[in-house]
Amino acid sequence: MKKQFSRRDFLKVAGGAVFIVAGASVMPQFLRRTLLPEQVVGATDNFDLFFGGTDGWFYMPPEPAIPPWFPDSYAPEPFNTYIFGFRNVTGMTDAQRENQRNKAQHNAPFFWVDQEQELKVQLTNLGLAQRPDLTDAHTLHWHGFRNVIPFFDGEPTGSIAVPVGQLFTYVFRPHDPGTYMYHCHVEDVEHVTMGMTSLVFVRSLQNSLADGTLLGTWTHHTGDRYAYNDGDGSTYYDRENALFLSEIWAKGHWGDAHIQESDWSEFKADFSMLNGRVHPDTLLPNSPINLGASTHALTIQTDGNGDLLWPIEDPNGLHIEHQELQYNPHSSLITCNAGEKVLLRFANLGFREEAMTLAGIKMKVVGRDATLMKGRDGTDTSYMTDTILIGAGESYDVIFEAPAYQGPGLYDTYVLYNRRYTQDSNLSTGGAGGQRTEVRVYPGTLGPQQYLNQHPDDSAS
């Protein structure tokens, strides 16, 4: 009887083909590493960031349940949903990196680079602990990046795919500031939906102008930050927040965990998320942040084995009650002082259009798909709105000016939410269990922002 090849068999063949091109002499080593995924190749020294691709489990509020798909009976407490994902393993030893298998996070880490700066991102494939029968390769595709050469594009038919136990270093030199996305491009519908995706952005060259530089009537000052090279200071901001929109199809996640082949053409978005969480978890602090670990991405604190430090010994009692969110590390809460300008970087890699609304505050759209809102003749095409419609694969950069503090509490609250009810509620009985967060305006009591998406209750080192 003739053997029937599955799509996974084709992935194995494709992975081998990559290394035939690279050099036939490495083929035996590749096969051994595919069969023995516990062998992790040591890192090279020539990189700025190091990511590991693997699987894992994370948390969603258990109601509304979708039996038998969600909550997943295989999930270890306190988690309930199987995912694929990337982890920032920069600065870890080989043993610590190996220990990140089955500890994926969703969404994947945010990362960034300055315009015209070369960035090297090394990727290793740690394998799938829950599914050792699968030997899927992984890639890192920078969605919307205009200047990439095919070798570093991450689209596996014309680029390099990274088999289990191997590594590859991507080299980027971005010429265009703005907000982008990245994702794995192998089995891309499945791998993106399972969680191998996040937001990446490029900071403008205008930020590094010499103090006192005069452009027209606008003078640049050291320390000022701009979303784009606007030439007039119109995209200045005091604080920035990344807001990544994604979705979960419960049956697909269950199928991958339970050794079932899912037909991803049947995708149905059961849950819509903001930075990998749903309201009210979107308002909670970040996982403990290590500020000194990287200049290009936030790093979650780990112990000597690479395990997440959660719960931690925190004298204020913060974080300890929320161990379930250790693999959903990014807060979506937006905080600012009255009068400050806040940059919101939106990106959508779900499959549905989102209608993100900031009630009570007008937003100025200054960029779309990493492009400044100006015509070729310099005409200003930015606009004010309270709602932005974000299609699949799109990004928006918007800036708002925080209104005057009204009081009498510690801060004033404004709601940022998806006005499409199913995405805002996820059909939870209490409502507002989806893509919703808050903007909290303080009367000048917040200190300067130290890092992206900083939460007032974060514990950081």
C-alpha positions as CSV (number, residue, x, y, z in Angstrom):
1,M,0.0,0.0,0.0
2,K,1.4,3.4,-1.0
3,K,2.3,5.6,2.0
4,Q,0.2,8.8,2.3
5,F,2.1,11.9,3.3
6,S,0.6,14.3,5.8
7,R,1.4,18.0,5.9
8,R,3.7,17.3,8.8
9,D,5.7,14.8,6.7
10,F,6.1,17.6,4.1
11,L,7.4,19.9,6.8
12,K,10.0,17.3,7.7
13,V,11.1,17.0,4.0
14,A,11.1,20.8,3.7
15,G,13.3,21.2,6.8
16,G,15.7,18.7,5.4
17,A,15.8,20.5,2.1
18,V,16.9,23.7,3.8
19,F,20.0,22.0,5.0
20,I,20.7,20.3,1.7
21,V,21.0,23.8,0.3
22,A,23.1,24.9,3.2
23,G,25.5,22.0,2.8
24,A,24.9,18.2,2.5
25,S,27.6,17.5,5.1
26,V,25.2,18.7,7.9
27,M,22.3,16.4,7.0
28,P,23.2,13.6,9.4
29,Q,23.5,16.1,12.3
30,F,20.1,17.6,11.3
31,L,18.4,14.2,11.4
32,R,19.9,13.4,14.8
33,R,18.7,16.8,16.2
34,T,15.2,16.3,14.8
35,L,15.0,12.9,16.6
36,L,16.5,14.2,19.8
37,P,15.0,17.6,20.3
38,E,16.4,17.9,23.8
39,Q,19.7,18.8,22.2
40,V,19.8,22.6,22.0
41,V,22.5,24.2,19.9
42,G,24.6,26.7,21.8
43,A,24.1,30.4,20.9
44,T,26.6,32.3,18.8
45,D,27.9,35.6,20.3
46,N,26.8,37.8,17.4
47,F,23.3,38.8,18.2
48,D,21.2,41.6,19.8
49,L,18.2,39.5,20.8
50,F,17.7,35.8,21.2
51,F,14.3,34.2,20.9
52,G,13.2,30.6,21.4
53,G,10.2,29.0,19.7
54,T,8.3,26.4,21.7
55,D,4.9,25.5,23.1
56,G,3.2,25.9,26.5
57,W,0.1,26.7,28.4
58,F,-1.5,30.0,29.4
59,Y,-4.6,31.3,31.1
60,M,-8.0,32.6,30.0
61,P,-10.9,33.2,32.3
62,P,-12.7,29.8,32.4
63,E,-16.1,31.3,31.6
64,P,-17.8,31.1,29.2
65,A,-16.8,27.5,28.8
66,I,-16.8,25.8,25.4
67,P,-16.9,22.1,26.3
68,P,-14.9,20.0,25.6
69,W,-12.6,22.4,23.9
70,F,-12.2,25.0,26.7
71,P,-11.0,24.8,29.4
72,D,-8.6,22.1,28.3
73,S,-8.6,19.1,30.5
74,Y,-4.9,18.5,29.7
75,A,-3.8,21.8,31.1
76,P,-1.7,22.0,34.3
77,E,-3.1,24.2,37.0
78,P,-3.7,27.2,37.0
79,F,-3.6,27.3,33.1
80,N,-6.3,26.1,30.7
81,T,-5.2,26.8,27.0
82,Y,-2.4,25.3,24.9
83,I,-0.3,27.7,22.8
84,F,2.8,28.0,20.7
85,G,5.0,31.0,21.2
86,F,8.3,32.7,21.4
87,R,10.3,33.5,24.5
88,N,13.0,36.1,25.0
89,V,16.0,33.9,26.0
90,T,18.6,36.7,25.6
91,G,21.3,36.4,28.3
92,M,20.3,32.8,29.3
93,T,22.7,29.9,29.5
94,D,22.1,26.9,27.2
95,A,20.6,25.0,30.2
96,Q,18.3,27.9,31.0
97,R,17.2,28.2,27.3
98,E,16.5,24.5,27.2
99,N,14.4,24.9,30.3
100,Q,12.1,27.3,28.4
101,R,10.6,24.4,26.4
102,N,6.9,24.2,27.2
103,K,7.0,27.8,28.6
104,A,5.8,29.8,25.6
105,Q,4.1,33.2,26.2
106,H,1.3,34.9,24.4
107,N,1.6,37.3,23.0
108,A,5.2,36.9,22.1
109,P,7.7,39.6,23.4
110,F,7.5,43.1,22.0
111,F,10.7,44.2,20.5
112,W,12.1,47.4,18.9
113,V,15.0,49.0,17.2
114,D,16.2,52.5,16.2
115,Q,15.9,53.5,12.5
116,E,19.0,52.7,10.5
117,Q,20.4,50.6,13.3
118,E,21.3,47.0,12.4
119,L,19.5,44.5,14.6
120,K,20.4,40.8,14.8
121,V,17.8,38.5,16.2
122,Q,18.9,34.9,16.7
123,L,16.1,32.3,16.7
124,T,16.3,28.7,18.1
125,N,13.7,26.0,17.8
126,L,13.3,24.4,21.2
127,G,10.7,21.9,20.0
128,L,7.1,21.2,21.2
129,A,7.1,19.4,24.6
130,Q,3.4,18.6,24.5
131,R,3.7,17.3,20.9
132,P,7.2,15.6,20.5
133,D,5.7,13.8,17.5
134,L,5.6,17.1,15.6
135,T,8.9,18.5,14.2
136,D,7.6,21.9,12.9
137,A,10.2,24.3,11.8
138,H,9.9,28.0,12.9
139,T,10.7,31.3,11.3
140,L,10.6,35.0,12.3
141,H,8.8,37.0,9.6
142,W,8.7,40.8,10.1
143,H,5.3,41.6,8.6
144,G,5.3,44.8,6.5
145,F,9.1,45.3,6.6
146,R,10.0,47.0,3.3
147,N,13.7,46.5,3.2
148,V,14.3,42.8,4.0
149,I,16.1,40.6,1.5
150,P,14.6,37.1,0.8
151,F,17.2,35.3,2.9
152,F,16.0,37.0,6.1
153,D,12.3,37.3,5.2
154,G,11.1,34.3,7.2
155,E,8.8,33.1,4.5
156,P,10.0,29.4,4.4
157,T,9.7,28.7,0.7
158,G,12.2,31.4,-0.2
159,S,14.0,31.8,3.1
160,I,15.3,29.8,6.0
161,A,13.2,27.7,8.3
162,V,14.7,26.6,11.7
163,P,14.3,22.9,12.5
164,V,14.2,21.6,16.0
165,G,17.5,22.0,17.9
166,Q,18.9,24.5,15.3
167,L,19.3,28.2,15.2
168,F,19.4,31.0,12.7
169,T,20.3,34.7,12.9
170,Y,18.1,37.3,11.2
171,V,19.7,40.6,10.2
172,F,17.5,43.7,9.8
173,R,18.4,47.4,9.1
174,P,15.1,49.3,9.1
175,H,14.9,52.5,7.1
176,D,11.2,53.4,8.0
177,P,10.0,54.2,11.5
178,G,6.6,53.0,12.7
179,T,4.7,50.0,14.1
180,Y,4.9,46.5,12.5
181,M,4.1,42.9,13.5
182,Y,6.1,39.7,13.4
183,H,5.1,36.1,13.3
184,C,6.2,32.6,12.4
185,H,5.5,31.9,8.7
186,V,5.6,28.1,8.8
187,E,2.0,26.8,8.8
188,D,1.3,30.4,9.3
189,V,-2.4,30.3,10.0
190,E,-1.9,27.7,12.7
191,H,1.3,29.1,14.2
192,V,0.0,32.7,14.2
193,T,-3.3,31.7,15.8
194,M,-1.6,29.5,18.3
195,G,0.4,32.5,19.5
196,M,3.7,32.9,17.6
197,T,3.2,36.5,16.9
198,S,3.5,40.0,18.4
199,L,4.4,43.6,17.7
200,V,7.7,45.2,16.6
201,F,8.4,48.9,16.1
202,V,11.1,51.2,14.8
203,R,11.9,54.4,16.6
204,S,12.5,57.4,14.4
205,L,15.9,58.9,13.5
206,Q,14.5,62.3,14.5
207,N,14.8,61.3,18.1
208,S,18.6,61.4,17.9
209,L,19.0,64.9,16.4
210,A,21.4,67.2,18.2
211,D,20.0,69.4,20.9
212,G,18.8,72.7,19.5
213,T,18.4,71.5,15.9
214,L,16.0,73.9,14.1
215,L,13.6,72.6,11.4
216,G,11.4,75.4,10.2
217,T,9.8,76.9,13.4
218,W,10.4,73.7,15.4
219,T,13.4,73.1,17.7
220,H,14.5,69.7,18.7
221,H,15.6,69.1,22.3
222,T,17.6,66.2,23.7
223,G,15.4,63.5,25.1
224,D,12.3,64.4,23.0
225,R,10.6,61.4,21.4
226,Y,8.8,61.3,18.1
227,A,6.8,58.5,16.4
228,Y,8.0,59.6,12.9
229,N,10.4,61.9,11.2
230,D,7.7,64.5,10.9
231,G,10.0,67.6,10.5
232,D,7.7,69.7,12.7
233,G,7.4,68.0,16.0
234,S,3.8,66.9,15.3
235,T,4.4,63.3,16.4
236,Y,6.0,64.2,19.8
237,Y,5.0,61.9,22.7
238,D,5.8,61.6,26.4
239,R,4.7,57.9,26.9
240,E,4.1,55.0,24.7
241,N,2.0,51.8,24.9
242,A,1.9,48.8,22.6
243,L,-1.6,47.2,22.1
244,F,-1.6,44.0,20.2
245,L,-4.9,42.4,19.2
246,S,-5.2,38.7,18.6
247,E,-7.8,35.8,18.8
248,I,-8.2,32.2,19.9
249,W,-10.1,29.4,18.3
250,A,-10.7,27.1,21.3
251,K,-11.2,23.9,19.2
252,G,-7.9,24.5,17.3
253,H,-5.9,24.9,20.5
254,W,-7.5,21.8,22.0
255,G,-6.8,19.8,18.8
256,D,-3.1,20.6,18.8
257,A,-2.8,19.6,22.5
258,H,-4.9,16.4,22.1
259,I,-3.0,15.1,19.0
260,Q,-5.9,15.9,16.6
261,E,-5.5,17.4,13.2
262,S,-7.4,20.7,13.0
263,D,-8.8,22.1,9.7
264,W,-7.7,25.7,10.1
265,S,-10.0,26.8,7.3
266,E,-12.8,26.3,9.8
267,F,-11.3,29.0,12.1
268,K,-13.7,30.7,14.4
269,A,-12.6,33.4,16.8
270,D,-14.0,32.4,20.2
271,F,-11.9,34.9,22.2
272,S,-10.5,38.3,21.3
273,M,-7.5,39.4,23.4
274,L,-5.6,42.6,24.0
275,N,-1.9,41.9,24.7
276,G,-2.7,38.2,25.3
277,R,-5.3,39.0,28.1
278,V,-9.0,39.9,28.4
279,H,-10.7,42.4,30.6
280,P,-10.3,42.8,33.6
281,D,-6.9,41.0,33.5
282,T,-5.8,43.7,31.0
283,L,-5.6,46.1,33.9
284,L,-3.3,44.0,36.0
285,P,0.5,44.6,36.3
286,N,3.1,43.1,33.9
287,S,4.9,40.0,34.9
288,P,8.0,41.1,36.9
289,I,10.2,42.9,34.4
290,N,14.0,42.8,34.3
291,L,14.9,46.3,33.0
292,G,18.6,45.6,32.5
293,A,18.4,42.5,30.4
294,S,18.0,44.0,26.9
295,T,17.9,47.3,25.1
296,H,15.6,45.9,22.4
297,A,12.9,44.0,24.3
298,L,11.3,43.6,27.7
299,T,12.6,40.5,29.5
300,I,10.6,38.6,32.1
301,Q,12.6,37.9,35.3
302,T,13.6,34.3,35.8
303,D,15.5,32.3,38.4
304,G,18.8,30.4,37.9
305,N,16.9,27.6,36.0
306,G,15.1,30.0,33.7
307,D,11.8,29.6,35.5
308,L,9.7,32.6,35.9
309,L,9.9,34.4,39.2
310,W,6.2,34.3,40.1
311,P,5.0,34.6,42.8
312,I,7.9,36.8,44.0
313,E,8.6,38.1,47.5
314,D,6.9,41.4,47.1
315,P,6.5,43.6,50.3
316,N,3.4,45.3,48.7
317,G,1.7,42.0,48.0
318,L,1.5,42.7,44.3
319,H,1.4,39.9,41.7
320,I,1.2,37.1,44.2
321,E,-2.5,36.5,43.6
322,H,-2.1,36.2,39.8
323,Q,0.3,33.3,39.1
324,E,-2.0,32.3,36.3
325,L,-0.9,35.3,34.2
326,Q,2.8,34.5,34.2
327,Y,2.6,33.4,30.5
328,N,0.4,36.4,29.6
329,P,3.0,38.9,30.7
330,H,1.9,42.2,29.1
331,S,-0.3,44.7,30.8
332,S,-2.6,46.8,28.7
333,L,-3.3,49.6,31.2
334,I,-2.4,53.1,30.0
335,T,-1.3,55.6,32.6
336,C,-0.3,59.2,32.1
337,N,-0.3,62.7,33.8
338,A,-2.7,65.4,32.7
339,G,-1.4,67.3,29.7
340,E,1.0,64.6,28.5
341,K,0.9,63.2,25.0
342,V,0.6,59.4,24.8
343,L,1.5,57.3,21.8
344,L,-0.6,54.1,21.3
345,R,0.9,51.5,18.9
346,F,-2.0,49.3,17.7
347,A,-1.5,46.1,15.6
348,N,-4.0,43.4,14.7
349,L,-3.1,39.9,13.8
350,G,-6.5,38.4,14.4
351,F,-8.8,37.6,11.4
352,R,-11.5,40.2,12.2
353,E,-11.7,43.9,11.9
354,E,-11.6,45.7,15.2
355,A,-13.1,49.0,16.2
356,M,-11.0,50.4,19.0
357,T,-12.7,53.3,20.7
358,L,-11.4,55.7,23.4
359,A,-14.4,57.2,25.1
360,G,-14.1,60.8,26.1
361,I,-10.7,61.5,24.5
362,K,-10.0,62.2,20.8
363,M,-7.1,60.4,19.2
364,K,-4.9,61.8,16.4
365,V,-4.0,59.2,13.8
366,V,-0.4,60.0,12.8
367,G,0.6,56.8,11.2
368,R,-0.9,53.7,9.5
369,D,1.0,50.6,8.5
370,A,4.3,52.2,9.5
371,T,3.7,55.2,7.2
372,L,3.5,58.8,8.4
373,M,0.1,60.5,7.6
374,K,1.5,63.0,5.1
375,G,1.0,63.2,1.3
376,R,3.9,63.2,-1.2
377,D,3.6,67.0,-1.3
378,G,3.8,67.3,2.4
379,T,0.0,67.6,2.9
380,D,-1.0,66.7,6.5
381,T,-3.4,63.7,6.3
382,S,-3.6,63.0,10.0
383,Y,-7.0,63.2,11.6
384,M,-8.8,63.2,14.9
385,T,-11.2,60.4,15.9
386,D,-12.5,58.5,18.8
387,T,-12.6,55.1,16.9
388,I,-10.1,53.4,14.6
389,L,-11.0,50.5,12.4
390,I,-8.1,48.0,12.3
391,G,-8.2,45.3,9.7
392,A,-6.3,42.0,9.9
393,G,-2.6,42.7,9.4
394,E,-2.9,46.4,9.9
395,S,-1.2,48.8,12.4
396,Y,-2.0,52.3,13.5
397,D,-0.1,54.9,15.5
398,V,-2.3,57.3,17.4
399,I,-1.5,60.1,19.8
400,F,-3.8,61.6,22.4
401,E,-3.3,64.5,24.8
402,A,-4.4,63.6,28.3
403,P,-7.2,65.9,29.5
404,A,-7.1,68.0,32.6
405,Y,-7.4,66.0,35.9
406,Q,-10.9,66.4,37.4
407,G,-10.6,64.4,40.6
408,P,-11.3,63.7,43.4
409,G,-9.6,60.2,43.2
410,L,-6.1,59.3,42.6
411,Y,-6.8,59.4,38.8
412,D,-9.5,59.9,36.3
413,T,-10.6,56.9,34.2
414,Y,-11.4,56.7,30.5
415,V,-12.3,53.4,28.8
416,L,-10.5,52.1,25.7
417,Y,-12.5,49.2,24.2
418,N,-13.6,47.4,21.0
419,R,-17.1,48.7,20.2
420,R,-17.9,45.5,18.3
421,Y,-19.8,43.8,21.2
422,T,-18.7,40.2,20.6
423,Q,-15.0,41.2,20.7
424,D,-15.5,43.4,23.7
425,S,-17.4,40.9,25.7
426,N,-16.2,37.5,24.4
427,L,-19.9,36.6,25.2
428,S,-19.1,36.4,28.9
429,T,-22.2,36.7,31.2
430,G,-20.8,39.8,32.9
431,G,-20.0,41.6,29.6
432,A,-16.7,43.5,29.0
433,G,-14.7,40.3,29.1
434,G,-12.6,40.9,26.0
435,Q,-10.6,43.7,24.3
436,R,-11.0,46.4,26.8
437,T,-8.7,48.4,29.1
438,E,-8.5,51.8,30.7
439,V,-6.6,55.1,30.4
440,R,-5.9,56.5,33.8
441,V,-5.0,60.2,34.0
442,Y,-3.1,61.3,37.1
443,P,-2.7,64.9,38.4
444,G,1.0,65.0,37.7
445,T,2.0,62.4,40.4
446,L,3.4,59.8,37.9
447,G,7.2,59.7,37.4
448,P,8.7,59.4,33.9
449,Q,8.0,56.3,32.0
450,Q,10.9,53.8,32.3
451,Y,9.8,51.2,29.9
452,L,7.0,50.3,27.4
453,N,3.6,49.6,28.9
454,Q,4.8,50.5,32.4
455,H,2.2,49.8,35.1
456,P,2.2,51.8,38.4
457,D,2.1,48.5,40.4
458,D,4.9,46.7,38.5
459,S,7.7,45.1,40.4
460,A,10.9,45.6,38.3
461,S,14.6,45.3,38.8
